[in-house]
Amino acid sequence: MKRFIGFVTKEFYHIFRDRRSLFILFGMPIVQILLFGFAITNEINNVNIAILDHSKDANTQEIINKISASKYFSINQLIERESDIEAVFKKGQVKAVLNFEKDFSKNLIKNRQATVQIITDATDPNTANTITNYVSSILQNYQMEQNKAVKINYVIGPQPRMVYNAELKSVYMFVPGVMTIILMLVSAMMTSISITREKELGTMEILLVSPIKPLLVIIGKVFPYIFLSIVNAIVIVVLSIFIFKMPMQGSLILLALESILFILSALSLGILISTVSATQQTAMMISLMGLMLPVILLSGFIFPISSMPLPLQIISNIIPAKWFIIILKGIMLKGVGIQFIWKETLILLGMTVFCLALSVKKYKIRLE
């Protein structure tokens, strides 16, 4: 055990002596979290929404059909009670709920005015704002069509209400994404480079035949990055809460456990990359092209996955970052418990076990 502790201590010293590694490990997270706070607006397509129709009359059905016929929305489900709205949002099944008031047609004919409440999930403020604008546009178009047949104009008044992010702060969107990118960068890329460096210099074989068992050698090499990734996660959360005033609705313990699981998942990918890379340059390219770009483009961080072509939507399911961002938004903004994110947790756990098992198998082949 003393040898193992000494080996881990040596790895920490090696990291702290390398200024470039220190900048990547500690400087980049702070710079990104402070400078990445810009809003990115994107077109939406096939966004899942739910309908709560208290009136169930001809006019509401026409509006529902008009919304369903558009390329922007897909009606995921019909709900019966307002108490079901929060549960639907927490499950992450829909991005918006349209709430038609009671006696919609009666109010439209008698009072010349009726109301549709647009309730959106504002954990992604840009998408929420875009959804509101699109629904309002469809309602205005329907209103113009109806007014052609009457002398006195009808007025359909949408009442938008944003949940989980009423002020539409973009920081609520980019913090989970930046946290995911940083943890993936530190855990996967730095780990793969660290192990590949030993292989490139010819010292990995010396370590593997040393008195320390090969498994402990690998653990010793990656343990510092687990620790540093946890430190980075804490720094990002603290900056988010105290500088950007981001709420923390859920359990900090659950957030910590899920973050450690994602770190292990990213770490397993880093180890796997190191098994197929002979040089640090190769490991760097595989990490950047194989991990960083998919994390940014296919995780739902910047671009809505539902608006992507079907092949990319399918590929996004094998990106661990996609599931971790869903978990982060659920815990931090919605305050959900494990009962709402157990599926995403199991997927991350399965990915971690698969990559570790494959890495161990490849290392055994190398040792033989």
TORMARDO-442432 format. One record per residue: x, y, z of N, C-alpha, C, O in turn. Coordinates in steps of 0.1 Angstrom, whole numbers, padded with zeros to 4 digits, always signed. Layout:
<marbas>
XYZXYZXYZXYZ
...
</marbas>
This chain:
<marbas>
+0008-0012+0000+0000+0000+0000+0009+0013+0000+0005+0023-0006
+0020+0012+0007+0029+0024+0008+0034+0027-0006+0035+0039-0010
+0038+0016-0014+0042+0018-0028+0032+0025-0036+0034+0034-0044
+0019+0020-0034+0008+0026-0042+0006+0040-0039+0005+0049-0048
+0006+0044-0026+0004+0058-0022+0016+0066-0027+0013+0077-0032
+0028+0061-0027+0039+0068-0032+0038+0070-0047+0042+0081-0052
+0033+0060-0054+0031+0061-0069+0021+0072-0072+0023+0080-0081
+0009+0072-0065-0001+0082-0067+0004+0096-0064+0002+0106-0071
+0012+0098-0053+0018+0111-0049+0027+0115-0060+0027+0127-0064
+0035+0106-0066+0044+0110-0077+0036+0115-0089+0040+0124-0096
+0024+0109-0092+0016+0113-0103+0011+0128-0101+0010+0136-0110
+0007+0131-0088+0002+0144-0085+0014+0154-0087+0012+0165-0093
+0026+0151-0083+0037+0160-0085+0040+0162-0100+0043+0173-0104
+0038+0151-0107+0041+0152-0122+0031+0162-0128+0035+0170-0137
+0018+0161-0124+0008+0170-0130+0011+0184-0126+0010+0193-0134
+0014+0187-0113+0016+0201-0109+0028+0207-0114+0029+0219-0114
+0038+0199-0119+0050+0205-0125+0047+0209-0139+0055+0217-0145
+0037+0204-0146+0034+0207-0160+0024+0218-0160+0012+0217-0157
+0029+0230-0164+0021+0242-0164+0009+0241-0174-0002+0246-0172
+0012+0235-0186+0001+0233-0196-0010+0225-0190-0022+0228-0193
-0007+0214-0183-0017+0206-0177-0025+0213-0167-0037+0212-0166
-0018+0221-0159-0025+0229-0149-0034+0239-0155-0045+0241-0149
-0030+0245-0166-0040+0255-0172-0052+0247-0178-0063+0253-0176
-0050+0236-0184-0062+0228-0189-0071+0223-0177-0083+0224-0178
-0064+0219-0166-0072+0214-0155-0079+0224-0147-0091+0222-0143
-0073+0236-0145-0079+0246-0136-0083+0259-0143-0093+0265-0140
-0074+0263-0152-0077+0276-0159-0088+0275-0169-0097+0284-0169
-0089+0265-0177-0099+0264-0187-0113+0263-0182-0122+0270-0187
-0116+0255-0171-0129+0255-0166-0134+0269-0161-0146+0272-0164
-0126+0276-0155-0130+0290-0150-0132+0299-0161-0142+0307-0162
-0123+0299-0171-0124+0308-0183-0137+0304-0191-0144+0313-0194
-0140+0292-0193-0151+0288-0201-0164+0291-0193-0174+0296-0199
-0165+0289-0180-0177+0291-0173-0180+0306-0172-0192+0310-0171
-0170+0314-0173-0172+0329-0172-0174+0335-0186-0182+0345-0187
-0169+0329-0196-0170+0336-0210-0180+0329-0219-0182+0334-0230
-0185+0318-0215-0194+0310-0224-0209+0315-0222-0218+0308-0227
-0211+0326-0215-0225+0330-0212-0231+0338-0222-0235+0349-0220
-0232+0332-0234-0240+0339-0245-0251+0330-0249-0251+0318-0248
-0262+0337-0253-0274+0329-0257-0273+0325-0272-0269+0333-0280
-0276+0313-0275-0276+0307-0288-0290+0304-0292-0296+0295-0286
-0295+0310-0302-0309+0308-0307-0308+0298-0319-0300+0300-0328
-0317+0289-0319-0318+0278-0329-0332+0276-0333-0341+0277-0325
-0334+0272-0346-0347+0268-0351-0350+0254-0344-0342+0246-0342
-0363+0252-0342-0368+0240-0336-0376+0232-0345-0383+0238-0354
-0376+0219-0344-0384+0210-0352-0389+0198-0344-0381+0193-0336
-0401+0194-0346-0406+0182-0340-0405+0182-0324-0401+0172-0318
-0407+0193-0318-0406+0194-0304-0419+0188-0298-0430+0191-0302
-0417+0179-0288-0428+0172-0281-0435+0182-0272-0429+0188-0264
-0448+0183-0274-0457+0191-0265-0469+0183-0260-0472+0172-0266
-0475+0187-0249-0487+0181-0244-0499+0191-0245-0497+0203-0245
-0511+0185-0245-0523+0194-0246-0532+0191-0234-0535+0180-0230
-0536+0202-0227-0546+0201-0217-0558+0209-0221-0558+0222-0221
-0568+0202-0226-0580+0209-0232-0592+0208-0223-0598+0197-0222
-0594+0219-0215-0606+0219-0206-0619+0220-0214-0630+0217-0209
-0618+0226-0226-0631+0229-0233-0635+0217-0242-0647+0214-0243
-0626+0211-0250-0629+0200-0259-0640+0204-0269-0650+0196-0270
-0639+0215-0275-0649+0219-0285-0643+0220-0299-0631+0217-0301
-0651+0225-0308-0646+0225-0322-0634+0234-0324-0625+0231-0332
-0634+0246-0318-0623+0255-0320-0610+0250-0315-0600+0252-0321
-0610+0245-0303-0598+0239-0297-0593+0228-0305-0580+0226-0307
-0602+0220-0310-0597+0208-0319-0591+0213-0332-0581+0207-0336
-0596+0224-0337-0590+0230-0349-0576+0235-0347-0567+0233-0355
-0575+0242-0335-0562+0247-0332-0552+0236-0330-0540+0237-0334
-0556+0225-0322-0547+0214-0320-0543+0207-0333-0531+0204-0334
-0552+0206-0342-0549+0200-0355-0539+0209-0363-0530+0204-0369
-0541+0222-0362-0532+0231-0369-0518+0230-0363-0508+0230-0371
-0517+0229-0350-0504+0228-0344-0497+0215-0347-0486+0214-0350
-0505+0204-0347-0500+0191-0350-0496+0190-0364-0486+0182-0367
-0502+0197-0373-0499+0196-0387-0486+0204-0391-0480+0202-0401
-0481+0213-0382-0469+0220-0384-0457+0211-0382-0458+0201-0375
-0446+0215-0388-0434+0207-0387-0426+0210-0374-0417+0203-0371
-0431+0220-0367-0424+0224-0355-0427+0216-0342-0419+0215-0333
-0440+0211-0342-0444+0204-0330-0450+0190-0333-0455+0187-0343
-0448+0182-0322-0454+0168-0322-0461+0166-0309-0455+0167-0299
-0474+0164-0310-0482+0162-0298-0479+0149-0292-0483+0138-0297
-0472+0149-0280-0468+0137-0273-0479+0130-0266-0480+0118-0266
-0487+0138-0259-0498+0132-0251-0509+0143-0248-0506+0155-0248
-0520+0138-0244-0531+0146-0239-0533+0144-0224-0534+0132-0220
-0533+0154-0216-0534+0153-0202-0548+0158-0197-0553+0167-0204
-0552+0154-0186-0566+0157-0182-0566+0167-0170-0576+0174-0169
-0556+0168-0162-0556+0177-0151-0544+0186-0150-0533+0182-0155
-0545+0198-0144-0534+0207-0143-0523+0201-0134-0512+0204-0135
-0528+0193-0124-0518+0187-0115-0508+0177-0122-0498+0174-0116
-0512+0173-0134-0503+0164-0142-0492+0171-0149-0482+0165-0154
-0493+0185-0150-0483+0192-0158-0469+0191-0152-0460+0188-0160
-0467+0193-0139-0454+0192-0133-0448+0178-0135-0436+0177-0138
-0456+0168-0133-0450+0154-0135-0446+0152-0149-0435+0145-0151
-0453+0157-0159-0449+0155-0173-0436+0162-0176-0427+0157-0183
-0434+0174-0170-0422+0182-0172-0410+0175-0165-0399+0174-0171
-0412+0170-0153-0402+0163-0146-0397+0150-0153-0385+0147-0152
-0406+0144-0160-0402+0132-0167-0394+0135-0179-0388+0126-0186
-0394+0148-0183-0386+0152-0195-0393+0148-0208-0386+0147-0218
-0406+0145-0208-0412+0139-0220-0416+0150-0230-0416+0148-0242
-0419+0162-0225-0423+0173-0233-0416+0186-0230-0410+0188-0219
-0416+0195-0239-0410+0208-0237-0420+0219-0235-0417+0230-0230
-0433+0216-0237-0443+0227-0235-0457+0220-0233-0459+0209-0238
-0466+0227-0226-0479+0223-0225-0489+0234-0229-0487+0245-0224
-0498+0231-0237-0508+0241-0241-0521+0239-0233-0527+0228-0234
-0525+0249-0225-0536+0248-0216-0548+0256-0221-0547+0269-0220
-0558+0250-0227-0570+0257-0232-0580+0259-0221-0583+0250-0214
-0584+0271-0219-0594+0274-0209-0607+0267-0211-0611+0263-0222
-0615+0266-0200-0628+0261-0201-0637+0270-0209-0636+0282-0209
-0647+0264-0217-0656+0272-0225-0649+0281-0235-0652+0292-0237
-0639+0275-0242-0631+0283-0251-0639+0289-0262-0639+0301-0265
-0647+0280-0269-0655+0285-0280-0666+0295-0276-0669+0305-0283
-0672+0292-0264-0682+0301-0259-0676+0315-0256-0683+0325-0260
-0665+0315-0250-0659+0328-0247-0654+0335-0260-0655+0348-0261
-0650+0327-0270-0646+0333-0283-0658+0340-0290-0656+0350-0296
-0669+0334-0289-0681+0339-0296-0688+0350-0288-0692+0360-0293
-0689+0347-0275-0697+0357-0267-0688+0369-0263-0693+0380-0264
-0676+0367-0258-0668+0378-0253-0658+0382-0264-0650+0392-0262
-0657+0375-0275-0648+0378-0286-0633+0377-0281-0624+0383-0287
-0631+0369-0271-0618+0367-0266-0617+0353-0258-0626+0350-0251
-0606+0346-0261-0604+0333-0254-0589+0332-0251-0581+0339-0258
-0586+0323-0242-0572+0323-0237-0566+0309-0239-0572+0299-0236
-0554+0308-0244-0546+0296-0244-0533+0299-0236-0525+0308-0239
-0531+0291-0225-0519+0293-0217-0508+0284-0223-0509+0272-0225
-0496+0290-0226-0485+0283-0231-0475+0281-0220-0468+0291-0215
-0473+0269-0215-0464+0266-0204-0452+0259-0209-0454+0248-0215
-0440+0264-0208-0428+0259-0214-0418+0255-0203-0418+0261-0193
-0410+0245-0207-0399+0241-0198-0387+0250-0201-0380+0249-0212
-0384+0260-0192-0374+0270-0195-0360+0266-0190-0352+0275-0188
-0358+0253-0187-0344+0249-0184-0335+0252-0196-0323+0254-0195
-0341+0252-0208-0334+0257-0220-0341+0270-0225-0351+0269-0232
-0337+0281-0220-0345+0294-0223-0346+0297-0237-0357+0302-0241
-0337+0294-0246-0338+0298-0260-0349+0289-0267-0357+0295-0274
-0349+0277-0264-0359+0268-0269-0373+0272-0264-0382+0272-0271
-0374+0275-0251-0386+0279-0245-0392+0292-0252-0404+0292-0255
-0383+0301-0254-0387+0314-0260-0391+0311-0275-0401+0317-0279
-0384+0303-0282-0387+0300-0295-0401+0292-0296-0409+0295-0305
-0403+0283-0287-0416+0276-0287-0427+0285-0285-0438+0284-0292
-0426+0295-0276-0436+0304-0273-0439+0313-0285-0451+0315-0289
-0429+0317-0292-0431+0325-0304-0438+0317-0315-0447+0323-0322
-0434+0305-0317-0440+0297-0328-0455+0294-0325-0463+0295-0334
-0458+0290-0312-0472+0288-0309-0480+0300-0311-0491+0300-0316
-0475+0312-0306-0482+0324-0307-0485+0328-0322-0495+0333-0326
-0475+0325-0331-0476+0327-0345-0488+0318-0351-0496+0323-0359
-0488+0306-0347-0499+0297-0352-0512+0302-0347-0522+0301-0354
-0513+0306-0334-0526+0311-0329-0530+0324-0337-0542+0326-0340
-0521+0333-0340-0524+0345-0347-0529+0342-0361-0538+0348-0366
-0523+0332-0367-0527+0328-0381-0541+0322-0380-0550+0325-0389
-0544+0314-0370-0558+0308-0368-0568+0319-0366-0579+0319-0371
-0564+0329-0358-0573+0340-0355-0576+0348-0367-0587+0352-0369
-0566+0350-0376-0569+0358-0389-0578+0350-0398-0587+0356-0404
-0577+0337-0398-0586+0329-0406-0600+0330-0401-0610+0330-0409
-0602+0330-0388-0615+0330-0382-0622+0344-0384-0634+0345-0386
-0613+0354-0384-0619+0368-0385-0624+0371-0398-0631+0381-0400
-0620+0363-0408-0625+0366-0422-0640+0363-0423-0647+0369-0432
-0645+0355-0414-0659+0351-0415-0669+0358-0406-0681+0356-0406
-0663+0368-0398-0672+0375-0388-0669+0390-0390-0659+0394-0395
-0679+0397-0385-0678+0412-0386-0670+0418-0375-0663+0427-0376
-0672+0411-0363-0664+0416-0351-0653+0406-0349-0655+0394-0347
-0641+0411-0348-0629+0402-0347-0629+0394-0334-0632+0399-0323
-0625+0382-0335-0622+0374-0323-0608+0377-0319-0599+0381-0326
-0606+0375-0306-0592+0377-0300-0589+0365-0292-0595+0362-0282
-0578+0358-0296-0573+0347-0288-0560+0351-0282-0550+0354-0289
-0560+0352-0269-0549+0358-0261-0540+0347-0255-0545+0341-0245
-0528+0344-0261-0519+0335-0254-0514+0340-0241-0510+0352-0241
-0512+0332-0231-0506+0336-0218-0494+0327-0216-0495+0317-0209
-0482+0331-0220-0470+0323-0218-0467+0323-0203-0468+0333-0196
-0462+0311-0198-0457+0310-0185-0445+0301-0185-0446+0289-0189
-0433+0306-0181-0421+0298-0181-0419+0291-0168-0419+0298-0157
-0416+0279-0168-0413+0272-0155-0399+0268-0155-0393+0265-0165
-0393+0267-0143-0379+0264-0140-0369+0275-0144-0358+0274-0139
-0373+0284-0152-0364+0295-0156-0373+0307-0160-0373+0310-0172
-0380+0313-0151-0390+0323-0155-0383+0335-0162-0390+0342-0170
-0371+0338-0158-0364+0350-0164-0356+0347-0177-0350+0356-0182
-0357+0334-0181-0351+0330-0194-0336+0333-0194-0330+0338-0203
-0329+0330-0183-0314+0332-0182-0307+0321-0190-0309+0309-0187
-0299+0325-0199-0291+0316-0207-0281+0308-0199-0277+0297-0203
-0277+0313-0187-0267+0306-0179-0273+0293-0175-0265+0283-0172
-0286+0292-0173-0292+0279-0169-0290+0268-0180-0291+0256-0177
-0288+0273-0192-0286+0263-0203-0271+0259-0204-0268+0247-0206
-0262+0269-0203-0248+0266-0207-0241+0260-0195-0230+0253-0197
-0245+0262-0182-0237+0257-0171-0237+0241-0172-0226+0236-0170
-0248+0234-0173-0247+0220-0174-0238+0215-0186-0231+0205-0185
-0239+0222-0197-0231+0219-0209-0216+0221-0207-0208+0212-0210
-0213+0232-0201-0199+0235-0198-0193+0225-0188-0182+0220-0189
-0201+0222-0178-0197+0213-0168-0194+0199-0174-0184+0192-0170
-0203+0195-0183-0201+0182-0190-0188+0182-0198-0181+0173-0198
-0186+0193-0206-0174+0194-0214-0161+0193-0206-0152+0186-0210
-0161+0201-0195-0149+0201-0187-0146+0188-0181-0135+0183-0181
-0156+0181-0175-0154+0168-0169-0150+0158-0180-0141+0149-0177
-0155+0159-0192-0151+0150-0202-0137+0153-0206-0129+0143-0208
-0133+0166-0207-0120+0169-0211-0109+0164-0201-0099+0158-0205
-0112+0167-0188-0102+0164-0178-0101+0149-0177-0090+0143-0176
-0113+0142-0176-0113+0128-0173-0108+0119-0184-0100+0110-0182
-0113+0122-0196-0110+0114-0208-0097+0117-0215-0088+0109-0216
-0096+0130-0219-0085+0134-0227-0072+0134-0219-0062+0128-0224
-0072+0140-0207-0060+0140-0199-0055+0126-0195-0043+0123-0194
-0065+0117-0192-0062+0104-0188-0055+0096-0199-0045+0089-0198
-0061+0097-0211-0056+0090-0223-0042+0095-0226-0033+0087-0230
-0040+0108-0225-0026+0113-0228-0016+0109-0218-0005+0105-0221
-0020+0109-0205-0011+0105-0194-0006+0091-0196+0006+0088-0195
-0016+0081-0199-0012+0067-0200-0004+0065-0213+0006+0058-0213
-0008+0072-0224-0001+0071-0237+0013+0076-0236+0022+0071-0243
+0015+0087-0228+0028+0092-0226+0038+0082-0221+0050+0081-0225
+0033+0074-0211+0042+0064-0205+0045+0053-0216+0056+0048-0216
+0035+0050-0224+0037+0040-0235+0047+0045-0245+0056+0038-0250
+0046+0058-0248+0054+0064-0259+0069+0065-0254+0078+0063-0262
+0071+0068-0241+0084+0069-0236+0090+0055-0232+0102+0054-0229
+0082+0045-0232+0087+0031-0229+0087+0028-0214+0093+0018-0210
+0081+0037-0206+0082+0035-0192+0069+0027-0187+0069+0023-0175
+0059+0025-0195+0047+0018-0191+0050+0004-0188+0046-0002-0178
+0059-0002-0197+0062-0016-0195+0070-0018-0182+0069-0028-0175
+0079-0008-0179+0086-0009-0166+0077-0008-0154+0079-0015-0145
+0067+0001-0155+0057+0002-0144+0049-0011-0143+0047-0016-0131
+0046-0018-0154+0037-0030-0153+0045-0042-0148+0039-0051-0143
+0058-0042-0149+0066-0053-0143+0072-0049-0130+0080-0057-0124
+0068-0037-0124+0073-0033-0111+0066-0041-0101+0056-0048-0104
+0070-0040-0088+0063-0048-0077+0048-0044-0076+0040-0052-0070
+0044-0032-0081+0030-0028-0080+0023-0036-0091+0027-0037-0102
+0011-0042-0087+0003-0049-0096-0002-0040-0108-0004-0028-0106
-0003-0046-0120-0007-0038-0132-0020-0030-0130-0021-0019-0134
-0030-0037-0123-0043-0030-0121-0041-0018-0112-0047-0007-0114
-0032-0019-0102-0029-0007-0093-0022+0004-0100-0023+0015-0097
-0013+0000-0110-0006+0010-0118-0016+0018-0126-0015+0030-0126
-0026+0011-0132-0036+0019-0140-0044+0028-0131-0047+0039-0134
-0048+0022-0119-0056+0030-0110-0048+0042-0105-0054+0053-0104
-0035+0040-0102-0027+0051-0097-0025+0062-0108-0024+0073-0104
-0025+0058-0120-0023+0068-0131-0036+0076-0133-0035+0088-0136
-0048+0070-0130-0060+0077-0133-0066+0084-0120-0074+0093-0121
-0062+0079-0109-0068+0085-0096-0066+0100-0095-0076+0107-0091
-0055+0106-0098-0054+0120-0097-0064+0128-0106-0069+0138-0102
-0067+0122-0117-0077+0129-0126-0091+0127-0121-0100+0136-0123
-0094+0116-0114-0107+0115-0107-0108+0126-0097-0118+0134-0096
-0098+0128-0089-0098+0138-0078-0099+0152-0084-0107+0160-0079
-0091+0155-0094-0091+0168-0100-0104+0171-0107-0109+0183-0108
-0110+0161-0113-0123+0163-0120-0134+0166-0109-0143+0174-0112
-0134+0160-0098-0143+0163-0087-0141+0177-0082-0151+0185-0080
-0128+0182-0081-0126+0195-0077-0131+0205-0088-0137+0215-0084
-0129+0202-0101-0135+0210-0111-0150+0211-0111-0156+0222-0113
-0156+0200-0108-0171+0200-0107-0176+0209-0096-0185+0216-0097
-0169+0208-0084-0172+0217-0073-0170+0232-0077-0179+0240-0073
-0159+0235-0083-0156+0249-0087-0167+0254-0096-0172+0265-0095
-0171+0246-0106-0182+0250-0116-0195+0252-0109-0202+0262-0111
-0199+0243-0100-0211+0245-0093-0211+0257-0084-0221+0265-0083
-0200+0259-0077-0199+0271-0068-0200+0284-0076-0207+0293-0072
-0192+0285-0087-0193+0297-0096-0207+0299-0101-0212+0310-0102
-0214+0288-0105-0227+0289-0110-0237+0295-0100-0246+0303-0103
-0236+0290-0088-0245+0294-0077-0243+0308-0072-0252+0316-0071
-0230+0311-0070-0227+0324-0064-0224+0336-0073-0227+0347-0070
-0220+0333-0086-0218+0343-0095-0230+0345-0105-0234+0356-0107
-0235+0334-0110-0246+0334-0119-0260+0332-0113-0270+0333-0119
-0260+0330-0099-0272+0328-0092-0281+0317-0097-0293+0318-0097
-0274+0306-0102-0282+0295-0106-0288+0287-0095-0280+0284-0085
-0300+0283-0095-0306+0276-0084-0302+0262-0083-0297+0256-0093
-0303+0257-0071-0300+0243-0069-0312+0237-0062-0313+0236-0050
-0321+0232-0070-0334+0227-0065-0333+0213-0060-0341+0209-0051
-0324+0205-0065-0324+0191-0061-0313+0188-0050-0308+0197-0044
-0310+0175-0048-0301+0171-0038-0287+0172-0042-0283+0168-0053
-0279+0179-0034-0264+0180-0037-0257+0166-0036-0248+0164-0044
-0262+0158-0027-0256+0144-0027-0259+0136-0039-0250+0130-0045
-0271+0137-0044-0274+0130-0057-0266+0136-0068-0261+0129-0077
-0265+0149-0069-0257+0156-0079-0242+0151-0078-0236+0149-0089
-0237+0150-0066-0223+0146-0065-0221+0131-0070-0211+0128-0076
-0231+0123-0066-0230+0109-0070-0231+0107-0085-0224+0099-0091
-0240+0115-0091-0242+0114-0106-0229+0120-0113-0225+0115-0123
-0223+0130-0107-0211+0136-0113-0200+0126-0112-0192+0125-0122
-0198+0119-0101-0188+0109-0100-0190+0098-0110-0180+0093-0116
-0202+0094-0112-0205+0083-0122-0201+0088-0136-0196+0080-0143
-0204+0100-0139-0201+0105-0153-0186+0106-0154-0180+0103-0164
-0179+0110-0143-0164+0111-0143-0158+0097-0146-0149+0096-0154
-0164+0087-0140-0159+0074-0142-0162+0069-0156-0154+0062-0162
-0174+0073-0161-0177+0070-0175-0167+0076-0185-0162+0070-0194
-0164+0089-0183-0154+0096-0191-0140+0090-0189-0133+0089-0199
-0137+0086-0177-0124+0080-0174-0123+0067-0181-0112+0064-0187
-0133+0059-0182-0132+0046-0189-0130+0048-0204-0123+0041-0210
-0136+0059-0209-0134+0062-0223-0119+0066-0226-0113+0063-0236
-0113+0074-0216-0099+0078-0217-0090+0066-0217-0081+0065-0224
-0093+0056-0208-0085+0044-0207-0086+0036-0220-0076+0031-0225
-0098+0035-0225-0101+0028-0238-0093+0035-0250-0087+0028-0258
-0093+0048-0250-0085+0055-0260-0070+0052-0259-0063+0050-0269
-0065+0051-0247-0051+0049-0245-0047+0035-0249-0035+0033-0253
-0056+0025-0249-0053+0012-0254-0051+0011-0269-0044+0002-0274
-0057+0020-0276-0056+0020-0291-0047+0030-0296-0046+0032-0309
-0041+0038-0288-0032+0049-0292-0018+0046-0288-0015+0042-0277
-0009+0048-0298+0005+0045-0296+0013+0058-0292+0023+0057-0285
+0007+0070-0295+0014+0082-0292+0004+0092-0286-0008+0090-0287
+0010+0102-0280+0001+0113-0273-0007+0120-0284-0018+0124-0282
+0000+0123-0296-0007+0130-0306-0019+0122-0311-0030+0128-0314
-0018+0109-0313-0029+0101-0317-0041+0102-0306-0052+0103-0310
-0037+0100-0294-0047+0101-0283-0054+0114-0283-0066+0115-0280
-0046+0125-0285-0052+0139-0285-0062+0140-0296-0073+0145-0294
-0059+0135-0308-0068+0136-0320-0080+0128-0318-0091+0133-0321
-0079+0116-0313-0090+0107-0310-0099+0114-0300-0112+0114-0301
-0093+0119-0289-0101+0126-0279-0109+0138-0284-0121+0140-0281
-0102+0146-0292-0108+0158-0297-0119+0155-0307-0130+0160-0306
-0116+0147-0317-0125+0144-0327-0136+0134-0323-0147+0134-0327
-0132+0124-0315-0141+0114-0311-0149+0117-0298-0160+0110-0296
-0145+0127-0290-0152+0130-0278-0157+0144-0277-0169+0147-0275
-0148+0154-0280-0152+0168-0278-0163+0172-0288-0173+0178-0284
-0161+0169-0300-0171+0174-0310-0184+0167-0308-0194+0174-0308
-0185+0154-0306-0198+0148-0303-0204+0154-0290-0217+0156-0289
-0196+0157-0280-0202+0162-0268-0208+0176-0270-0219+0179-0265
-0202+0184-0279-0207+0197-0281-0219+0197-0291-0229+0204-0289
-0218+0188-0301-0228+0188-0312-0240+0179-0310-0251+0182-0314
-0237+0168-0303-0248+0157-0303-0253+0155-0289-0260+0145-0286
-0250+0163-0279-0254+0161-0265-0267+0168-0262-0273+0166-0251
-0271+0177-0271-0282+0186-0268-0278+0199-0260-0287+0206-0256
-0265+0201-0259-0260+0212-0252-0264+0225-0259-0269+0235-0254
-0261+0225-0272-0263+0237-0281-0275+0235-0290-0284+0244-0291
-0276+0224-0297-0286+0222-0306-0296+0212-0301-0292+0201-0296
-0309+0214-0302-0319+0205-0298-0318+0192-0306-0318+0192-0318
-0318+0181-0299-0316+0168-0305-0328+0164-0314-0327+0158-0324
-0340+0168-0310-0352+0165-0317-0353+0172-0331-0360+0167-0340
-0344+0182-0333-0344+0189-0346-0334+0184-0355-0332+0188-0367
-0326+0174-0350-0315+0168-0359-0321+0157-0368-0332+0152-0365
-0314+0154-0379-0318+0142-0387-0319+0129-0378-0311+0128-0369
-0327+0120-0382-0329+0108-0375-0316+0100-0372-0314+0096-0361
-0307+0099-0382-0295+0091-0379-0287+0098-0368-0281+0091-0360
-0286+0111-0368-0279+0118-0357-0286+0116-0343-0279+0115-0333
-0299+0116-0343-0306+0114-0331-0303+0100-0325-0302+0098-0313
-0302+0090-0334-0298+0076-0330-0284+0076-0324-0281+0070-0314
-0275+0083-0332-0261+0083-0327-0259+0090-0314-0251+0086-0306
-0267+0100-0311-0266+0108-0299-0269+0099-0286-0265+0102-0275
-0276+0088-0288-0279+0079-0277-0266+0072-0271-0266+0068-0260
-0255+0072-0279-0243+0065-0274-0233+0076-0268-0222+0072-0265
-0238+0088-0268-0229+0099-0262-0233+0100-0247-0244+0105-0244
-0223+0097-0238-0226+0098-0224-0230+0112-0220-0239+0114-0211
-0225+0122-0226-0228+0136-0222-0243+0139-0224-0248+0147-0216
-0249+0133-0234-0264+0136-0235-0271+0132-0223-0280+0140-0218
-0268+0121-0217-0276+0116-0206-0272+0124-0193-0280+0126-0184
-0259+0128-0192-0255+0136-0181-0261+0150-0181-0265+0155-0170
-0262+0156-0192-0269+0169-0193-0283+0168-0188-0288+0177-0181
-0290+0158-0192-0304+0156-0188-0305+0154-0173-0313+0160-0166
-0295+0147-0167-0295+0145-0153-0292+0158-0146-0298+0161-0136
-0282+0166-0151-0279+0178-0144-0290+0188-0144-0293+0194-0134
-0297+0190-0156-0308+0199-0156-0320+0194-0147-0327+0202-0141
-0322+0181-0147-0332+0176-0138-0330+0178-0124-0339+0182-0116
-0317+0176-0119-0314+0178-0105-0313+0193-0101-0319+0197-0092
-0306+0201-0109-0303+0215-0106-0315+0224-0108-0317+0233-0100
-0322+0222-0119-0333+0231-0122-0347+0226-0118-0356+0234-0114
-0349+0213-0120-0363+0208-0117-0364+0202-0103-0375+0200-0098
-0353+0199-0097-0353+0193-0084-0358+0179-0083-0364+0175-0073
-0355+0171-0094-0360+0157-0095-0352+0148-0086-0340+0151-0083
-0357+0137-0082-0350+0127-0075-0346+0115-0084-0348+0116-0097
-0340+0105-0079-0336+0094-0087-0347+0087-0094-0344+0080-0104
-0359+0088-0089-0370+0081-0095-0373+0087-0109-0380+0080-0117
-0369+0099-0112-0371+0105-0125-0359+0103-0135-0360+0105-0147
-0347+0100-0129-0335+0099-0138-0328+0086-0137-0316+0085-0140
-0335+0076-0132-0329+0063-0130-0325+0056-0144-0315+0049-0145
-0333+0059-0154-0330+0054-0167-0316+0059-0172-0308+0052-0177
-0315+0073-0172-0302+0079-0176-0291+0074-0168-0280+0072-0173
-0293+0072-0155-0282+0067-0146-0278+0053-0150-0266+0050-0150
-0287+0045-0152-0284+0031-0156-0277+0031-0170-0268+0022-0172
-0280+0040-0179-0273+0040-0192-0259+0044-0190-0250+0038-0196
-0256+0054-0182-0243+0058-0179-0235+0047-0172-0223+0045-0175
-0241+0040-0163-0235+0029-0156-0231+0018-0165-0220+0013-0165
-0240+0015-0174-0238+0005-0184-0226+0008-0194-0218+0000-0197
-0226+0021-0198-0215+0026-0207-0202+0024-0199-0192+0021-0205
-0201+0028-0187-0189+0028-0179-0184+0013-0178-0172+0011-0180
-0193+0004-0174-0189-0010-0172-0184-0016-0186-0174-0023-0186
-0191-0012-0197-0187-0018-0210-0173-0013-0214-0165-0021-0218
-0170+0000-0212-0157+0006-0216-0146+0000-0207-0135-0003-0212
-0149-0001-0194-0139-0006-0185-0135-0021-0188-0124-0025-0189
-0146-0028-0191-0144-0043-0194-0136-0044-0207-0127-0052-0208
-0139-0036-0217-0132-0036-0230-0117-0032-0228-0108-0038-0234
-0115-0022-0220-0102-0017-0217-0093-0027-0210-0082-0030-0214
-0099-0034-0200-0091-0044-0193-0088-0055-0202-0077-0061-0201
-0097-0059-0210-0094-0070-0220-0083-0066-0229-0074-0075-0232
-0083-0054-0234-0072-0050-0243-0059-0049-0236-0048-0052-0242
-0059-0045-0223-0046-0044-0216-0041-0058-0213-0029-0060-0214
-0050-0067-0211-0045-0081-0208-0039-0087-0221-0029-0094-0220
-0045-0084-0232-0039-0088-0245-0025-0082-0247-0016-0089-0252
-0024-0070-0243-0011-0063-0245+0000-0069-0236+0011-0071-0240
-0004-0073-0224+0005-0078-0214+0009-0092-0218+0021-0096-0215
+0000-0100-0225+0003-0113-0229+0013-0113-0241+0017-0124-0246
</marbas>
